[in-house]
Every structure is written in structure tokens, then in C-alpha cells.
Amino acid sequence: MSAYLNYLNSLLNNTRRQFPEYAADLKPLNYARALALESQRDQLLDSMGSRLNWSFKQTKPWINRLSEGCRLCGKGEWSCLFITGKCNAGCFYCPAPQLTDGLPETQQLTFGNPEVYIAYLNHFGFGGVSLSGGEPLLVFDRTLRFIREVRKKTAPSVYLWMYTNGILADEEKFRQLADAGLDEIRFDIGATRYHLDAVKKAKGIIPHVTIEIPAVPEEKELIKKLLPEMVEAGVTNLHLHQLRLTTHNIPKLLPRNYSYLQAEQPAVAESELAALEIMHAALEQGFDIGINYCCFQYKNRFQKAGYRRKIAARFAEPGEELTENGYLRKIFVLPAQDAPAKATPVNPLLTATELPDLPNDEKKLSVFYRTVKLRDSENGSAAGQTFRLGEKDYRVESGFAVQALEIEPEEQAGFMELIHEEVPQIPDSPALFKAWKHERIEEGWRNYF
């Protein structure tokens, strides 16, 4: 696993690179502290044992039940529409400024009315839709219109939920949302100092009532004490997120002296421990509430891969196959002295023993991984094709995710195993490791150091 370890080592200074103006204040997690925190994590996991369920390649732990929305998210079947960019709360952990209203948007695509969004949903076949923000209740009429139209004009099986801080909540709004077809409402009670007044108003009106909050280490004991009140208020699920650094919240998080894990984006180690402690407390006291922990590693892997797969699958070209991680792969046999234009395409489903019978010194594979992105037609680059759905034009931007990988004869069996094995080992070879990163979603949690 030398290539993998080299990759992890390259992340050690990632936090400082992302936030250069705070470099002097960002203290790296030292080895002793990392081991101590990791030991706490392992003890909590061991104490829950078989009572703890795991989904999505051992990245999402949960107890009792996992909500339908979370299942759809992990499968890449979820579209999250930010109905407004404005919020009326001031949570210290919020990853975005939340100061301005604008057109509803998702994945850098804007939707001026429900009809263009519905055409997008139906074309790509999303099974779940959520409305977020900002705060959707600030633009209640807009929110209600989108929910009503999505429910009418998408498949009956589409699962529909909404996020809110609850500040503007009342029973009449909830009745209108339920009548419009909302399946689930998720409250961030951290915005209301962990009061459950708004949550209680939704009980018996919205079919599924959920609390979704970051696992703030300083609030873990309060959240544990609230568990029985949550159950009494009709809460069926509690979703706990891992705190992470962004350019917006870093001035507010730094004074709290958290330990930041080195990763593609910095996440808070103590937040993970808080989430596991809350789950452990719920199990020990026998509360009938589904709790899942949504860590950065899960989000970074599954949410990104899921969206890549959704889009890329619609734009695959002959000879391309969609990888687990959402890239379009094409394989060529490339005799040593030939140019790529003269290469022979290979069926991606062939095994290593079925490759064309060329002499070993000429039998080289050239592997290409392509990405596909959608952009608003007015915001995309000049290159790329235009793609129309209903009343809206999109620009399809395509490019290679990595320079073409040349797989030498001695590595071809390993490459084919990488494609076909359900859980392949992480390869040592630099070329095969690059292929693995584009083929597969990494399994399990990483060590803290």
C-alpha cells in the first residue's frame, strides 16, 4: 500500500494549503494525540459491537433504522435543491455565509421555476429530492410551489424532504407542506439552542420528523439528555454530522481548539467521538430512535461519486463503461510504437486472459478516465455541446480526469482484478493506484494519523 500511504502523506499539509491566512493558527494533530483519539474511537465502536450497523462500504454507522433519504443519498439517487441562499440563523458551524437570496440551485445549476427543475429530475431519474438553503421557510411560497409541483410531476416513488431551522415554523405551514406532498422534515435544533418547540409542532402532521445537526463536542451531554424528549416529540431519526472547516466558519471554529484530521478537507476528530458517544448512549438506554453518523469520509466519497455517476451515465460513448466512482473508462490495446489513434479498443468486460494475443513487449493497455459535468449554458465554457431539457439549455463539459494511464504487461492481471473484484486490494503500483482512485470508492474509515 505504498502508493496509498504516499497519497495520505500528501494530505498532511492540506489544511494549511487550503487556509494559508490561518496557517500560523492551525496546529497539526501530533502522533500521540492522534493515537489517543483513535483509541477512544475504537473503544466506542467496540462497545457497540454488533448493535451498530454499517452501510456504504463501512463509512456510515447507524442504529435502529436508517432514513429513506439517507439510503437514497448513499446510492447517488438524491438531488438537493438550495431553494434560497439566505438564512435567519447564525450558527457558528455553518459552512456557508447564507446572506443572499437567489435562484434555486443545485450542483452549480440554477432553476428559475419548478418546471425546469422537474425536467432535470425526471431526465436523470433521481429517486429523492430535498429542499435546503439557507432557510426554506424564509421563502415559504417558493418552497411550497416547488414541493407541490415536484410531487405532482415526478414518479410517485420519489421521496421528498425539507431542511429547516424551525425559527419561522408553525402548524399551518406544516399542514400546507404535508398537503403538498412532503414526506419528511429535518430540523437543525442547533439554530434554536436545542429547543424542540418547532419539532413538536410537526408531530402528527409531517409523516417523518427528523433532527439533523452537527455533532458539536461541547453539546454532546445536552443532546444525550434530549434523547427521550426527542422520542416523545415524534422524532424518528437523528442525523449527526461531522464538523468540518470551511473558509466561512474557520474564524469561529479555531478558538475552540479542535483537533483537525488531515484529509481532502479538514474535519474535526472530537465531533466524530461526540457522535459515537451519543449513539452509544441511545443504545445503552434503549431509546427507539434511528441515529446515523454522517462523517466527512462518507460525504466526500459517496455524494460526489453518486452525482458523477448520475450525469456521466447519460453521456457515455461507445466502448466506455461507468466506474463505481463515477468516471467513464475506455481501454485500448496500445502496441509499443503505435499512436493512440491506431490503438485497438478493448471491451471493458474482458478478463485479463481474454486480452488480444500480442507479444508481451507490445501488449500495453492505455486507459482513459473521462468526467462529464453540466453547467448553465450562460456560465459554461465556450467548448462542449449544448444539451436542452424542457425550457432550459445546459452545457456539457467533458474532460479527462487524469492523464492516460499506461498499464504494463506485468500489471494487466492486477488491473483487471481491480475492475472486476467486488472489494479489490488497494494496489502498490502508482499507475494501478491512480486507476483504483477512479475505479473504486474507498472502503472504511482511515486512521487518524
Sequence and secondary structure as in RCSB ss.txt:
>XXXX:A:sequence
MSAYLNYLNSLLNNTRRQFPEYAADLKPLNYARALALESQRDQLLDSMGSRLNWSFKQTKPWINRLSEGCRLCGK
GEWSCLFITGKCNAGCFYCPAPQLTDGLPETQQLTFGNPEVYIAYLNHFGFGGVSLSGGEPLLVFDRTLRFIREV
RKKTAPSVYLWMYTNGILADEEKFRQLADAGLDEIRFDIGATRYHLDAVKKAKGIIPHVTIEIPAVPEEKELIKK
LLPEMVEAGVTNLHLHQLRLTTHNIPKLLPRNYSYLQAEQPAVAESELAALEIMHAALEQGFDIGINYCCFQYKN
RFQKAGYRRKIAARFAEPGEELTENGYLRKIFVLPAQDAPAKATPVNPLLTATELPDLPNDEKKLSVFYRTVKLR
DSENGSAAGQTFRLGEKDYRVESGFAVQALEIEPEEQAGFMELIHEEVPQIPDSPALFKAWKHERIEEGWRNYF
>XXXX:A:secstr
 HHHHHHHHHTTTHHHHH GGGTTT     HHHHHHHHHHHHHHHHHHGGGSEEETTTTEEEES   HHHHHHHT
T EEEEE  SB S   TT SS  B   S EETTEE SSHHHHHHHHHHHT SEEEEESS GGGGHHHHHHHHHHH
HHHS TT EEEEEE  TT  HHHHHHHHHHT  EEEE GGGGTT  HHHHHHTTTSSEEEEEEE  GGGHHHHHH
HHHHHHHTTEEEEEEE  B  TTTHHHHGGG   EE SSS EEHHHHHHHHHHHHHHHHHT   EEEEE HHHII
IIIHHHHHHHHHGGG  TT EE TTS EEEEEE  TT  GGG EEE TT  GGGS    TTT  EEEEEEEEEEE
ETTTS SSSEEEEETTEEEEEEEEESSS EEE GGGHHHHHHHHH SS    SSHHHHHHHHHH    S     
